[in-house]
Structure formats: C-alpha cells, structure tokens
C-alpha cells in the first residue's frame, strides 16, 4: 500500500474489536507519530483517545498515552491520526523515521470499557428522547447532558439500562449519504457534536434487530451486542443549568 500524507486508514471504523495491526510510519510531528493505518481511535465525538503501544521492528515498545486527530496549519482536523508518546522516550523516538514498520497495539481493557460506555450512551438516548448538548466518554465514567427542564430519576434510568442490556440487542453499522442525513435531521441527537463528514457518506449505528432501539450517526467504537455492556448504573443526575440535566454513568 502506498504511503500518502493525510490518509491514515482508520481500521477501527469497521471493526472495533481489532486489537493490533501492522503499520508503517508516515510522519513524525511535534505532537507524535502518524501511521499509514491504525487501530487507535482518536479523541472525538466525546470519546477519549486510545492508549497502548507501538512495537518497533526490533521488539522495543513505545508507550502511547493518547491519540488525536492531526491538524493543519490553520488548526483544522485532517484525516491523519497522531499517536502521542508518553514522556521520557526521546531515545526511542530518535530511532523512528518515515517508512519504518511496526505493530500498533491498543490497551484493549481500556478500549473495551470505552466501547461499553459509548454503547450505553446510545441506550440513554433511547430512554431520554431529548437532544444532547454535551458528552464525555472515559474509561472511568461517561456523561450526557440533555437539553431539557423536566427532572430525571436515577433509579428509573438505571433499571431501563439494565433491561436493555439484558435483552441482548445487536448493534449494526450502516451508512447514509450526506444528502440523506440533511433530509433526516432528526437522526442527529447531539447539539454539540457534528456527525463525522467529509467522505460523502456518514456512518450510522443501529441498536436493535426487529425492534429499533436507537439509530444515529456516530463515528465511535461500540460493542456488538448490548449484553456485552454488563452492569452500568446511573451514579448521578445533576441540574447543570435551567435547561440542562446531566446524567453520569458508572460501572456497578
């Protein structure tokens, strides 16, 4: 495969269960390392970037603490993905050069927690059918801020999540064109995060087979079935403003 600037192949888009891949260094920047292909998810859509290791050809491991989208000279995101190394690895970084082969390997336990939480936020959108004006998904907790004034009940939402998890609803990936999305604005649940565009098509995530639980454009990583989420509870509900209710999720 030819090495082209600005075109990191994002393998996680099609298969969130890939834990590693072979790759080639394309660029070394002040922020980190750009590869021609990767399994590392970059910070975006409220979901934290992946961490893990890059295993060099000589077997040495370079620790990666974060993953970000590269930016151009004007500060706009590009299609490149930057793997941010942990501090104190200057000698290892000095060994790298464009064209070097390596293996990109994510911290799977951390990623799987992110996948479980991200899928749960979609279930929460089903239980609370209001627009979302803020989102954060980390390995320790997740939160959604809903644009609403009515109160929410922590126990009711926890029970609703548990029922949807127990039902074992499958997740399927699809896509729609930008034009189709523009014609169906109700598919977009978020007021603060725009669906990933640029290629002419937008990836969608559907929960439910015969019964549609949720359908929305999303570029994040998710589990294949709600049963895989396990025990997730609502740990807190906050009134952040007159028109915002925050729901915080945690693992039981």
Backbone torsions as a table, in degrees:
resi	resn	phi	psi	omega
1	UNK	NA	133.5	-179.6
2	UNK	-70.2	146.3	178.6
3	UNK	-91.8	121.2	-177.4
4	UNK	-129.2	134.0	177.9
5	UNK	-64.6	143.8	173.7
6	UNK	76.6	16.1	-176.5
7	UNK	-139.0	53.0	174.4
8	UNK	-62.4	126.4	178.6
9	UNK	-78.2	116.2	-175.4
10	UNK	-92.2	88.8	-174.9
11	UNK	-64.4	-26.5	-178.1
12	UNK	-67.7	-18.3	-178.6
13	UNK	-63.9	-38.1	-178.1
14	UNK	-93.3	-28.5	-176.8
15	UNK	-144.0	100.0	-178.9
16	UNK	-72.6	-8.7	-177.3
17	UNK	-93.1	-2.4	175.3
18	UNK	-67.3	125.2	-177.4
19	UNK	-98.8	-21.2	179.4
20	UNK	-156.1	164.2	176.5
21	UNK	-156.8	156.1	170.5
22	UNK	-79.3	146.8	-176.9
23	UNK	-154.2	170.9	178.8
24	UNK	-130.2	136.6	177.4
25	UNK	-68.1	128.9	177.0
26	UNK	-106.4	-38.2	-175.9
27	UNK	-148.9	144.5	171.5
28	UNK	-114.9	121.2	-178.1
29	UNK	-115.9	177.4	176.8
30	UNK	-65.4	-25.7	-178.4
31	UNK	-84.9	-40.8	-176.8
32	UNK	174.7	-147.5	-168.9
33	UNK	-114.8	128.8	177.0
34	UNK	-104.6	133.1	-179.7
35	UNK	-114.7	162.8	177.6
36	UNK	-75.0	-22.0	178.1
37	UNK	-154.7	154.1	-176.6
38	UNK	-158.9	155.8	171.0
39	UNK	-102.6	-0.7	-177.7
40	UNK	-81.9	124.6	177.2
41	UNK	-83.2	129.6	178.4
42	UNK	-87.5	147.5	176.9
43	UNK	-44.5	127.5	179.3
44	UNK	171.3	151.4	-179.9
45	UNK	64.2	21.9	-177.9
46	UNK	89.9	-13.9	-177.7
47	UNK	-90.3	134.9	178.8
48	UNK	-64.1	152.0	176.6
49	UNK	-73.9	154.7	-179.3
50	UNK	-74.6	156.5	169.0
51	UNK	-121.0	170.6	-179.0
52	UNK	159.9	-144.0	-178.7
53	UNK	-140.3	152.3	168.0
54	UNK	-111.2	117.6	-177.8
55	UNK	-95.1	115.6	-177.0
56	UNK	-75.6	169.0	-175.6
57	UNK	-60.7	-28.1	-179.6
58	UNK	-87.0	4.9	178.6
59	UNK	92.4	-6.9	178.7
60	UNK	-72.1	141.0	-179.2
61	UNK	-105.6	132.1	176.0
62	UNK	-106.6	120.2	-176.2
63	UNK	-76.2	131.3	177.2
64	UNK	-111.2	124.4	-175.5
65	UNK	-101.3	-14.3	-178.6
66	UNK	-162.0	161.8	177.2
67	UNK	-135.0	131.6	-176.1
68	UNK	-134.1	159.1	171.2
69	UNK	-78.8	136.4	177.7
70	UNK	-69.5	158.5	178.7
71	UNK	-126.3	149.1	178.1
72	UNK	-84.0	-173.5	-176.1
73	UNK	-62.6	-24.3	179.5
74	UNK	-92.5	3.6	178.6
75	UNK	84.6	12.2	179.7
76	UNK	-90.2	140.2	179.0
77	UNK	-61.0	144.0	175.3
78	UNK	-115.1	-177.0	179.0
79	UNK	-84.5	-0.5	175.5
80	UNK	-77.5	150.0	177.0
81	UNK	-121.3	126.7	-175.7
82	UNK	-104.2	127.1	176.5
83	UNK	-95.8	116.6	-172.5
84	UNK	-91.2	116.8	-177.6
85	UNK	-77.1	151.6	173.9
86	UNK	-66.6	150.8	178.8
87	UNK	-61.4	158.6	174.6
88	UNK	82.1	19.4	-179.1
89	UNK	-119.0	32.5	-175.5
90	UNK	-58.9	-38.5	-178.8
91	UNK	-65.2	-41.0	178.2
92	UNK	-67.0	-41.4	-180.0
93	UNK	-63.7	-33.8	179.6
94	UNK	-66.5	-20.2	179.8
95	UNK	-79.4	-20.7	-174.9
96	UNK	-81.6	147.6	173.3
97	UNK	-151.9	156.1	177.9
98	UNK	-54.5	136.2	-178.5
99	UNK	99.4	-11.8	-179.8
100	UNK	-71.6	135.7	175.1
101	UNK	-85.6	152.2	176.3
102	UNK	-161.5	177.1	174.8
103	UNK	-115.8	126.0	177.5
104	UNK	-95.4	122.6	-173.8
105	UNK	-131.5	118.7	-178.4
106	UNK	-82.0	159.2	168.9
107	UNK	-75.3	97.8	-170.9
108	UNK	-66.0	-41.4	-178.3
109	UNK	-59.6	-43.1	178.6
110	UNK	-65.5	-46.2	179.9
111	UNK	-59.9	-42.2	-177.2
112	UNK	-64.2	-34.7	175.5
113	UNK	-63.6	-41.0	177.5
114	UNK	-63.8	-41.3	178.8
115	UNK	-62.8	-42.2	-179.9
116	UNK	-65.4	-44.2	178.8
117	UNK	-66.3	-42.6	-177.3
118	UNK	-62.4	-41.8	178.1
119	UNK	-63.7	-37.1	178.9
120	UNK	-64.5	-34.2	178.0
121	UNK	-63.7	-31.0	175.8
122	UNK	-68.8	-37.7	175.9
123	UNK	-63.8	-38.2	179.6
124	UNK	-64.7	-34.5	177.0
125	UNK	-64.7	-29.7	176.0
126	UNK	-72.3	-41.0	-177.1
127	UNK	-75.4	-29.6	179.1
128	UNK	-121.7	87.7	-174.3
129	UNK	-77.2	63.8	178.0
130	UNK	-129.7	158.7	178.2
131	UNK	-66.6	147.0	-179.5
132	UNK	-101.1	128.9	178.8
133	UNK	-116.4	17.3	175.3
134	UNK	-176.2	145.9	-176.3
135	UNK	-154.9	140.9	173.8
136	UNK	-147.4	126.3	-179.4
137	UNK	-124.9	113.1	-179.6
138	UNK	-122.9	172.3	177.0
139	UNK	-68.9	-19.5	-176.0
140	UNK	-97.1	-31.0	-178.4
141	UNK	-160.7	167.7	172.2
142	UNK	-137.8	154.0	176.9
143	UNK	-144.5	148.4	171.9
144	UNK	-127.7	136.8	174.9
145	UNK	-105.2	119.1	-177.9
146	UNK	-99.8	138.4	177.7
147	UNK	-82.6	91.1	-174.7
148	UNK	-162.4	163.8	179.0
149	UNK	-115.7	-19.7	-179.1
150	UNK	-70.7	149.1	177.5
151	UNK	-72.1	156.9	177.0
152	UNK	-121.3	151.3	-177.8
153	UNK	-109.1	121.7	-176.1
154	UNK	-61.9	-44.7	-177.4
155	UNK	-68.3	-38.3	179.5
156	UNK	-64.4	-44.0	179.6
157	UNK	-66.9	-40.8	177.7
158	UNK	-60.7	-42.3	178.6
159	UNK	-66.5	-38.1	178.5
160	UNK	-64.8	-42.3	177.0
161	UNK	-62.3	-45.7	-178.4
162	UNK	-59.8	-38.6	-179.8
163	UNK	-67.6	-40.5	179.6
164	UNK	-69.9	-34.7	176.2
165	UNK	-66.5	-47.2	-177.9
166	UNK	-63.8	-29.0	-178.3
167	UNK	-69.9	-17.1	176.9
168	UNK	62.5	51.5	179.4
169	UNK	-76.9	131.8	178.6
170	UNK	-76.4	153.8	173.7
171	UNK	-109.2	138.5	176.8
172	UNK	-131.3	143.1	176.9
173	UNK	-95.4	143.0	176.1
174	UNK	-144.0	-167.2	175.4
175	UNK	-156.7	151.4	174.2
176	UNK	-132.8	159.4	179.0
177	UNK	-78.4	161.1	176.1
178	UNK	-57.0	-38.3	-179.7
179	UNK	-65.0	-41.7	178.5
180	UNK	-65.3	-37.4	178.5
181	UNK	-67.0	-41.3	178.2
182	UNK	-61.3	-31.6	-179.6
183	UNK	-81.3	-12.2	-179.3
184	UNK	-129.9	63.7	-175.4
185	UNK	-61.4	-21.0	-178.8
186	UNK	-67.2	-16.3	177.3
187	UNK	-66.4	-26.3	-178.7
188	UNK	-84.1	115.3	-177.1
189	UNK	-92.4	-15.2	-173.3
190	UNK	-101.8	134.5	174.2
191	UNK	-90.6	-16.9	-172.1
192	UNK	-107.0	-20.1	-177.9
193	UNK	-123.8	124.5	179.0
194	UNK	-85.2	145.0	176.9
195	UNK	-59.1	145.6	179.6
196	UNK	-66.6	114.6	179.9
197	UNK	-117.4	-178.5	175.0
198	UNK	126.7	-28.8	-177.5
199	UNK	-98.2	-4.3	-177.2
200	UNK	96.5	-18.8	176.2
201	UNK	-128.5	152.4	-179.0
202	UNK	-120.7	131.3	179.2
203	UNK	-73.7	139.1	177.0
204	UNK	-118.6	153.7	176.1
205	UNK	-122.8	123.5	178.1
206	UNK	-114.1	135.0	173.5
207	UNK	-112.1	126.2	-179.0
208	UNK	111.0	141.3	178.7
209	UNK	-95.4	-85.2	177.9
210	UNK	-73.1	-34.5	178.2
211	UNK	-104.3	120.7	179.0
212	UNK	-81.6	115.0	177.7
213	UNK	-87.1	-44.5	-179.7
214	UNK	-154.8	145.2	174.5
215	UNK	-146.9	120.4	178.5
216	UNK	-160.1	155.1	174.7
217	UNK	-69.2	136.3	-177.9
218	UNK	-162.5	136.4	179.3
219	UNK	-104.3	5.7	-175.9
220	UNK	-81.4	-172.4	179.9
221	UNK	-106.8	141.0	-174.8
222	UNK	-140.5	162.1	173.4
223	UNK	-79.2	164.4	-175.1
224	UNK	-82.6	-18.9	-177.1
225	UNK	-150.6	140.7	-177.1
226	UNK	-60.7	-25.3	179.2
227	UNK	-61.4	-24.8	-178.2
228	UNK	-74.3	-13.9	-178.7
229	UNK	-64.5	-40.5	-176.6
230	UNK	80.3	-156.7	-174.9
231	UNK	-85.4	107.7	175.0
232	UNK	-121.9	136.0	-177.9
233	UNK	-127.0	158.1	171.3
234	UNK	-83.0	115.2	-176.5
235	UNK	-89.9	-23.1	-176.3
236	UNK	-161.3	145.5	169.6
237	UNK	-126.9	126.0	-177.0
238	UNK	-123.6	145.8	170.1
239	UNK	-93.0	101.1	-175.8
240	UNK	-82.6	-26.9	176.2
241	UNK	-160.4	-178.5	-179.2
242	UNK	-61.9	-24.8	-176.7
243	UNK	-123.4	19.3	-178.4
244	UNK	-133.9	126.8	173.6
245	UNK	-117.3	123.8	-178.4
246	UNK	-99.1	129.9	176.1
247	UNK	-113.9	123.6	-178.1
248	UNK	-108.8	132.4	-178.9
249	UNK	-110.3	147.3	175.4
250	UNK	-146.5	163.1	176.0
251	UNK	-81.0	137.7	-178.9
252	UNK	-72.6	NA	NA
